[in-house]
């Protein structure tokens, strides 16, 4: 039986013109499933969906934190 596993994941913060910040996620995976031509597109799609979910969550958390810092104290 084969496998699909994540080997590494890293995040990097990059400055964006205008004072913003971009977060970049990098992942490496191992895929050992046959037939590879069938599983590779599916694995890439799953990785893309997961990366998008993680980055949206991080963005939402950062924006909530920024909104709470911007609100005046009661």
C-alpha positions as a LaTeX table, in Angstrom:
\begin{tabular}{lrrr}
\hline
Residue & $x$ (\AA) & $y$ (\AA) & $z$ (\AA) \\
\hline
Unk1 & 0.00 & 0.00 & 0.00 \\
Unk2 & 1.27 & 3.49 & $-0.80$ \\
Unk3 & 1.15 & 6.77 & 1.03 \\
Unk4 & 0.77 & 10.52 & 0.80 \\
Unk5 & 2.37 & 12.56 & 3.55 \\
Unk6 & 3.52 & 16.05 & 4.33 \\
Unk7 & 7.26 & 16.27 & 4.84 \\
Unk8 & 7.70 & 19.93 & 5.75 \\
Unk9 & 5.66 & 23.08 & 6.11 \\
Unk10 & 7.00 & 26.59 & 6.62 \\
Unk11 & 5.63 & 30.10 & 6.73 \\
Unk12 & 7.39 & 33.30 & 5.73 \\
Unk13 & 6.28 & 36.92 & 6.17 \\
Unk14 & 7.13 & 39.24 & 3.28 \\
Unk15 & 6.66 & 43.01 & 3.27 \\
Unk16 & 4.31 & 44.40 & 0.64 \\
Unk17 & 4.53 & 47.89 & $-0.87$ \\
Unk18 & 2.26 & 50.24 & 1.03 \\
Unk19 & 3.00 & 48.76 & 4.44 \\
Unk20 & 1.22 & 45.42 & 4.25 \\
Unk21 & 2.54 & 41.95 & 4.89 \\
Unk22 & 2.16 & 38.81 & 2.83 \\
Unk23 & 2.33 & 35.36 & 4.40 \\
Unk24 & 3.73 & 32.62 & 2.20 \\
Unk25 & 3.27 & 28.96 & 3.04 \\
Unk26 & 5.63 & 26.39 & 1.57 \\
Unk27 & 5.02 & 22.67 & 1.83 \\
Unk28 & 6.77 & 19.55 & 0.62 \\
Unk29 & 5.00 & 16.23 & 0.25 \\
Unk30 & 5.79 & 12.62 & $-0.58$ \\
Unk31 & 3.39 & 10.70 & $-2.79$ \\
Unk32 & 3.81 & 6.97 & $-3.32$ \\
Unk33 & 0.49 & 5.80 & $-4.75$ \\
Unk34 & $-0.16$ & 3.98 & $-8.01$ \\
Unk35 & $-1.18$ & 4.91 & $-10.56$ \\
Unk36 & 0.65 & 8.20 & $-10.04$ \\
Unk37 & $-1.06$ & 9.85 & $-13.03$ \\
Unk38 & $-4.39$ & 9.34 & $-11.25$ \\
Unk39 & $-3.36$ & 10.35 & $-7.71$ \\
Unk40 & $-1.05$ & 13.31 & $-8.42$ \\
Unk41 & $-3.76$ & 15.76 & $-9.61$ \\
Unk42 & $-5.97$ & 14.76 & $-6.68$ \\
Unk43 & $-3.12$ & 15.19 & $-4.20$ \\
Unk44 & $-2.26$ & 18.63 & $-5.63$ \\
Unk45 & $-5.91$ & 19.70 & $-5.37$ \\
Unk46 & $-6.11$ & 18.52 & $-1.74$ \\
Unk47 & $-2.87$ & 20.34 & $-0.86$ \\
Unk48 & $-4.17$ & 23.51 & $-2.53$ \\
Unk49 & $-7.47$ & 23.33 & $-0.60$ \\
Unk50 & $-5.67$ & 22.78 & 2.69 \\
Unk51 & $-3.13$ & 25.56 & 2.09 \\
Unk52 & $-5.95$ & 27.95 & 1.18 \\
Unk53 & $-7.89$ & 26.99 & 4.33 \\
Unk54 & $-4.83$ & 27.55 & 6.54 \\
Unk55 & $-3.91$ & 30.89 & 4.94 \\
Unk56 & $-7.49$ & 32.19 & 5.14 \\
Unk57 & $-7.60$ & 31.23 & 8.83 \\
Unk58 & $-4.30$ & 33.00 & 9.53 \\
Unk59 & $-5.47$ & 36.08 & 7.61 \\
Unk60 & $-8.77$ & 36.20 & 9.49 \\
Unk61 & $-7.01$ & 35.87 & 12.86 \\
Unk62 & $-4.55$ & 38.64 & 11.97 \\
Unk63 & $-7.31$ & 40.96 & 10.77 \\
Unk64 & $-9.36$ & 40.36 & 13.96 \\
Unk65 & $-6.30$ & 41.12 & 16.08 \\
Unk66 & $-5.68$ & 44.31 & 14.10 \\
Unk67 & $-9.33$ & 45.38 & 14.47 \\
Unk68 & $-9.22$ & 44.87 & 18.23 \\
Unk69 & $-5.99$ & 46.92 & 18.51 \\
Unk70 & $-7.57$ & 49.70 & 16.42 \\
Unk71 & $-10.69$ & 49.96 & 18.65 \\
Unk72 & $-10.53$ & 52.56 & 21.39 \\
Unk73 & $-10.53$ & 51.19 & 24.92 \\
Unk74 & $-13.87$ & 51.57 & 26.76 \\
\hline
\end{tabular}
